[in-house]
């Protein structure tokens, strides 16, 4: 083969390839030294987890767990009016006003009773005639209050809304209406218990008050009659029947599919 032909063949094999068009105008970005990436690892034993709502995963004490379950059950199940009426209670201002009145008639403690009896004994030993009247105080205890209602001696009956079991007091409102005794339902058996020096108290009755508090008691009784005794809607209203959030979402999803199907059918009929 001639040298000229060899040179031509070598030139043909060394053809220049076209430059990469995608590689044109590529600018190299320099990393900022001020702002540096600090990736976090949230595995066990590494970075601290971010703050989030963990109420669902808390291991609550047994009594708190029962409270939460009872509340959810009362929302989900259909609650009959006899039990549902205990969810209708006095508001904060009315409760405060009532508690201030009842606090004036707290029963004597053992120490106070002992001091009163010693004072009376000293008067008698000195020759003076002891004319001590029985102090006016709140009446408590389910059987005692029931007796006072039946003989129509109670002027006001205060029932706690969270008595367990509720069967103990669910018939009391009906008895009060029958005997025409004003009653009210307040939040907290523990709060009623404080008035009578107990841990908890289901029901309290007022049978008499001093002259200076007579007008206030009558005004409050008038309000409670309108709210509870004469409120026919209260003893006919059912409670509960509320779906949970997941059930609500499932029903909404189902309803959307039904609506879409109806729209499709309506479109076919028009066509």
Protein Blocks (a to p, Z undefined) as FASTA:
>chain_A
ZZklmmmmmmmmmcccdddfklgoiacddddfklccddddfbehiacdddddfklmpccd
fklmmmmmmmmmmmmmccdfklmmmmpccdfklmmmmmmmmmmmgccdfklmmmmmmmmm
mmmmnopacdddddddddedjklmmmmmmnopafbdcddfkbccfklmmmmmmmmmmnop
acdddehjklmmmmnopabdfbdcdfbdcfklmmmmmmmmmmmmmmmmmmmklmmccgej
iacfklmmmmmmmmmmmmmmmmmmmmmmmZZ
